[in-house]
């Protein structure tokens, strides 16, 4: 029969003010001895997804740097190219950019002449974002190199596996807490 006991650990190095800090740790005690409550944590899905993102983004960052674009700016340009004009909040959601950050991204893209804003004639609070001619040209100038990068990822990873991964990731995006 397992029993949960509480142990106090003394750690004077944790408090910058010099006061002693006590850490409270629960330890599960069974017939075999002490076992932490989470002795074997499962592999981290979120960390693995981030690591996979970093591995794939390594193919694209040199092209982005050569065109003086950030990853966020490229996502905005790509989405606007695919979707056409969008409201700023829709664009933020699709690009996975927090709304406060999106404001700065759009300011820089507008400053560089890549996107334009227009207010809705019905509701002045609604802002629509679209690519300018210069933004369209930037997309076209990068699209060939970006496509080569996708093809290299596909070559290394495999067409079938990449297709399967995309299907699974699209399913995963639909789950809710």
C-alpha positions as CSV (number, residue, x, y, z in Angstrom):
1,X,0.0,0.0,0.0
2,X,1.4,3.4,-1.0
3,X,1.6,6.2,1.5
4,X,2.2,9.8,0.7
5,X,4.7,11.5,3.1
6,X,5.8,15.1,3.1
7,X,9.5,16.0,3.3
8,X,11.1,19.4,3.8
9,X,14.4,20.2,2.1
10,X,16.7,22.9,3.2
11,X,18.1,25.2,0.5
12,X,19.8,28.4,1.6
13,X,21.0,29.3,-1.9
14,X,17.5,30.0,-3.3
15,X,16.8,33.3,-1.5
16,X,18.7,36.4,-2.8
17,X,18.0,38.3,0.4
18,X,19.9,35.7,2.4
19,X,16.9,34.2,4.2
20,X,16.6,30.4,4.2
21,X,14.1,28.9,1.8
22,X,12.4,25.6,2.5
23,X,11.1,23.6,-0.4
24,X,8.2,21.3,0.0
25,X,8.4,18.1,-2.0
26,X,5.8,15.3,-1.9
27,X,7.4,11.8,-2.1
28,X,5.5,8.7,-2.6
29,X,6.7,5.9,-0.4
30,X,5.9,2.2,-1.3
31,X,7.4,-1.1,-0.4
32,X,10.3,-0.6,-2.8
33,X,11.4,2.7,-1.2
34,X,11.0,6.3,-2.3
35,X,9.6,7.0,-5.8
36,X,8.8,10.5,-7.0
37,X,5.2,11.1,-7.9
38,X,6.2,11.7,-11.5
39,X,9.1,9.2,-11.8
40,X,8.9,8.9,-15.6
41,X,7.4,12.0,-17.2
42,X,6.0,11.4,-20.6
43,X,7.8,12.9,-23.6
44,X,6.8,16.6,-24.1
45,X,4.5,17.1,-27.1
46,X,4.9,20.8,-27.0
47,X,8.7,20.7,-26.8
48,X,8.9,18.2,-29.6
49,X,6.6,20.4,-31.8
50,X,8.9,23.4,-31.0
51,X,12.0,21.4,-31.9
52,X,10.5,20.2,-35.2
53,X,9.5,23.8,-36.0
54,X,13.1,25.0,-35.3
55,X,14.5,22.2,-37.5
56,X,12.2,23.2,-40.4
57,X,12.7,26.9,-39.9
58,X,16.4,26.5,-40.3
59,X,15.7,25.9,-44.0
60,X,13.8,29.2,-44.4
61,X,15.7,31.7,-42.1
62,X,18.5,32.4,-44.6
63,X,16.0,33.5,-47.2
64,X,14.1,35.6,-44.7
65,X,17.3,37.3,-43.6
66,X,18.4,37.9,-47.2
67,X,15.1,39.8,-47.7
68,X,15.3,41.5,-44.4
69,X,12.0,39.9,-43.1
70,X,11.2,38.4,-39.8
71,X,9.4,35.1,-39.5
72,X,6.3,36.9,-38.3
73,X,6.4,39.4,-41.2
74,X,6.7,36.5,-43.7
75,X,3.7,34.7,-42.1
76,X,1.6,37.8,-42.6
77,X,2.7,38.3,-46.2
78,X,2.1,34.6,-47.0
79,X,-1.4,34.6,-45.4
80,X,-2.4,37.8,-47.1
81,X,-1.2,36.4,-50.4
82,X,-3.3,33.2,-49.8
83,X,-6.4,34.7,-48.2
84,X,-6.5,38.2,-49.6
85,X,-7.6,41.2,-47.5
86,X,-8.3,40.3,-43.8
87,X,-9.3,42.1,-40.7
88,X,-6.3,42.6,-38.4
89,X,-7.7,40.3,-35.7
90,X,-8.3,37.5,-38.2
91,X,-4.8,38.0,-39.5
92,X,-3.4,37.8,-36.0
93,X,-5.3,34.6,-35.3
94,X,-4.2,32.9,-38.6
95,X,-0.6,34.0,-38.2
96,X,-0.5,32.9,-34.5
97,X,0.7,36.3,-33.5
98,X,-0.6,38.0,-30.4
99,X,-2.6,41.1,-31.1
100,X,-0.2,43.5,-29.4
101,X,2.8,42.0,-31.3
102,X,0.7,42.1,-34.6
103,X,0.5,45.9,-34.2
104,X,4.3,46.3,-34.4
105,X,4.6,43.8,-37.2
106,X,2.0,45.6,-39.3
107,X,3.6,49.0,-38.6
108,X,6.9,47.8,-39.9
109,X,5.3,46.2,-43.0
110,X,3.3,49.3,-43.7
111,X,6.4,51.5,-43.2
112,X,8.2,49.3,-45.8
113,X,5.3,49.6,-48.2
114,X,4.4,45.9,-48.1
115,X,0.9,46.1,-46.6
116,X,-1.8,48.7,-46.6
117,X,-4.6,49.4,-44.1
118,X,-8.1,50.6,-44.7
119,X,-10.9,51.3,-42.3
120,X,-14.3,49.8,-42.9
121,X,-16.8,52.4,-44.2
122,X,-19.5,50.9,-42.0
123,X,-17.5,50.6,-38.8
124,X,-14.4,52.8,-38.4
125,X,-13.1,50.4,-35.6
126,X,-12.7,47.6,-38.2
127,X,-9.3,47.7,-39.9
128,X,-8.6,45.6,-43.1
129,X,-5.1,44.7,-44.1
130,X,-4.0,43.7,-47.6
131,X,-0.8,43.3,-49.5
132,X,0.4,46.2,-51.6
133,X,1.9,45.8,-55.1
134,X,5.3,45.9,-53.4
135,X,4.1,43.2,-51.0
136,X,3.0,41.0,-53.8
137,X,6.4,41.5,-55.5
138,X,8.2,40.6,-52.3
139,X,6.2,37.3,-52.1
140,X,6.9,36.5,-55.7
141,X,10.6,37.3,-55.3
142,X,10.8,34.8,-52.4
143,X,8.4,32.1,-53.5
144,X,10.9,30.2,-55.7
145,X,13.5,29.9,-53.0
146,X,10.8,29.0,-50.4
147,X,9.5,26.3,-52.7
148,X,13.0,24.9,-53.1
149,X,13.3,24.7,-49.3
150,X,9.9,22.9,-49.1
151,X,11.1,20.4,-51.7
152,X,14.3,19.8,-49.7
153,X,12.4,19.1,-46.5
154,X,10.1,16.8,-48.5
155,X,13.2,15.0,-50.0
156,X,14.8,14.5,-46.6
157,X,11.6,13.6,-44.7
158,X,9.7,11.8,-47.4
159,X,6.6,12.8,-49.4
160,X,4.3,10.3,-47.7
161,X,5.5,11.1,-44.2
162,X,5.2,14.8,-44.8
163,X,1.6,14.4,-46.2
164,X,0.7,12.2,-43.2
165,X,2.3,14.7,-40.8
166,X,0.3,17.6,-42.3
167,X,-3.0,15.6,-41.9
168,X,-2.2,14.8,-38.3
169,X,-1.2,18.3,-37.4
170,X,-4.4,19.7,-39.0
171,X,-6.4,17.2,-36.9
172,X,-4.4,18.2,-33.8
173,X,-5.2,21.9,-34.4
174,X,-8.9,21.1,-33.9
175,X,-8.7,19.8,-30.3
176,X,-9.9,22.0,-27.4
177,X,-9.2,21.9,-23.7
